[in-house]
Amino acid sequence: MTNNKLKTTLILLTSGFLIFAAPTLQAQDPVFDLTISAPAEVFYNPASPESTSLQGSIFLDEAQTANGGADPASEIQGFSLGIAHDPSLLSVTGAGCTITPPPGQNLDFCTQNLYSDGFTIGVVLSFVGSWTIVITEPLEVVSMTYQLAAGALSTATGPTATTLATTDLLGAPPTVNVVVVDGASIPWPSNPTEMTLIPFVPEFELSAAAPDVIYYPEANPAAETFTAVVNLQEILLPGGGGTGEYSAVQGGSFGLNHDSTLLEATAVTTLVSGPASEPPDFNEAAIYPNGVTLGLVFDFLNEWTLTYEDPTPLASVDYQLLPGALIGNTSTTTTSLTFSNTVASNPPVDLVIVVDGASNAPSVIDANIDLVPFTGSRFIRGDSTQNGSLDLSDGIGVLAYLFQGEPNTCLKSLDMNQSGNISISDGVLVLCSLFCAGTPPPSAPYPDCGVDLNSPLTCESFTACP
């Protein structure tokens, strides 16, 4: 406290000496411009305006040298300034000098005072005049930071205009806006800067990605499993045409509901990690008969956040089909994975994405799934030897079935042209898919195991497929 009082006294004495004891410059004084640089538009979430900050700078420029521009650029010894703002909309959180002394020199004096409605700065480059600055183009001399205030901004439904402007009314005694040249103080004209504070709520989309069709053995539905992935994407950015920056997401939560008579969730795996592959500080998943929930806080200290320009996985959920209504069923059953805040009722887990400490409700895209029963076994088309791959022996296998009576437990795999019967052309197509340039590979199911519900042929078993 004593040091601050000493600094304040020193600058007041110095300013008084420079202003009153030095000779007054004549009418042909140099002309200086002070420019306040700050964002023209500041977007904020009305749920937490105080989470939004902005940076600004003060630039000093000698617009015209002494004697109408005839003299060389001035040697500036120091300056003082006061910058005011609307305290109902902003608070200044920091201000400091950005002047870099030449090698071997120090900035002898730079003191700043922050007030509820502005800040002041006083600068003396060298008490003994060992160095000065000459400005030939706008030079940043001060940087400052502001934080938006709650209150009126929390309820604003449209843009709010505000101003940063020079003032000679801050402090006791007030700090004046002057540049010191040759021991004399030269005022500059006020150049206020206008800002527009614009309320904006980020918009996110949660989507559940799952297979459109799940084939399951009619006699054993519980043998079938699948995985769904929950993705997050920010779909609306601030600015005209959505040209602003993506939000820094801090976490979120969701519930994903399913039909408990058809499906059972068996595992939830979080797929979020930080820039150094660190796991979230809070990662709590729960499985219920009717769905799953997940809550995430990436970093309690907010040292890392994530952006979601494209659909990006948050988590995967593993499911198993249940017998019940599915066993023995011969028709397709349609079911859905739906986002919900009622999966867990005590307490409920909301659908929210957290940005700047505020919760944002996302839009959702649910997953619709057809559960289709089949009889027999899955197979790979063209793989007559049932070893899981296609090679020369598979073409020979088709011909061996046709002409040597070689048995085969999956006739569907031999039907390369999907004609519903097996002929020599199927063996030729297998070989041609391997050795004839430009010949396409076998049609589905290939290269993975799958089913063909349209074929009249049978597939009782297939060694390489479950």
Steps between C-alpha positions, in 0.01 A plus 500: 500500500786737588668428167180578311463832682862581425451421130187712485669793672802470273301509179290791620813696586661406172190588299469829683861584423460405135175691459564816706877546531584435134465759225174504309530396135380744239209467260698281264508211746509147365162326465448161662222248452401242759301207366311252716492161330239246614270245331215664312271208596515288813277192516401371842272240652225684694497212749850603611612839362776519761669199336579707191812714490658719235834664435581847380801716424594867499699623200687830494593675176657833411260613230697817426838618622566850640483810283234354278702189423824680418688375809627146558293252698473585868702333775231383741593486869177361642122522503196458719146396414162405638258266324136481612238230451140430603525312833154348453632312195875455554767475765868554428707208628847610397703772330871531438774664296622330184792730419829311455808695618812496283781258596659595830215732604202463730153649507540711814133554583172342394215497747139410446184536706182304435162651584145375470447728198845506339876500549792741496864454404797731547833438326844661531754333273809628680519740792844616384412514132733218396254381233188608317276353230440634152175388336485481122199268487228405754669335800323285758575653839236338725305175506192438711245228572133525585236265630133532417270569794183311581193704580357671193681269258341193659156610384595671174324359195686709244832676444622754757724787385774630726809719476860513620614862510771723644410699810670755727273420795650181644714505814559756774643725378373404153746360247516705181551367148832644383824415323818651645751644249795719605351521845170639376161328503306477174136383511353284227148488359263235632443206265239278667444149375156348464424140594184295462431230758288233335318222691556164336416150617718228341307226325614139517371174360517160667460208261486126552674303225396135482453242221181555302440124490594235753466141378457244775458120505130429525560217746747691720458882503724529808797395286487839324680811628570844354654834597357852477713816517382831646643794305506872574525789252462876532259597224466878537782750552476871587549775244346568163469171320645311795852632453590513870711262701395158624405481866739369762300206638566413864281192529142379480256224577237291322266206537435251219182298527423157345216248502574270793292218346729485196843621608738498793787748537811313611774766505561874466846614387602867513686609186611846619861593575694822537780649288756279674265197501400572859164357611217724624516594868139386542372206299193332642300249296201299618301218340129457565247248362358770270816690405837645590622835637837672487629813672831662403710785638814524292717692748393639837762779468391572142857453378377327187183507296393352166335633186257305284523620140390160361299215655743366759448196725425558866431138590409158363228272637499123453166323468378142497169385356261330738293192417150581631295638213776432245548126530315315229394827339506488119435869426699820542479684832577873502644661811676824594777642713364833625664779698312568821535669838273243664722190476594552864231666707685557828672725430425556130793536261439795269598534136750788529828620352699732727676808358636783720336336798154523342284204400373490141223264392601324175279386218502123448495241224377161618590168340238277337591133463331211319547166675477238226493125577671248274536122494817303445841664519676815388745454215753672271408496131749311281679338795418139411774365732357696798844617619412872516689614186477474122768316301552253213369208705155663523452496121610137497258431786201617295603275211563209741144538636355499147704228334648284776211494746704672771259583788455859624294617800441853364375508142436875525875560512544327160239718325729778370250650255205481744292306248349272762679192362859385454664453159844501338469877454523540878837322505622716211388818683693401812818450296442813294451717810851390597684504169304703241587868492201728553273228638320622814522306826210281613185677609391501864543326724871551429763533640323479837250245618139578420167367382299484177129478576399497133683186398302173480821307572591378847791572731482257788844584638809698401826427682646853481187679621330488839 
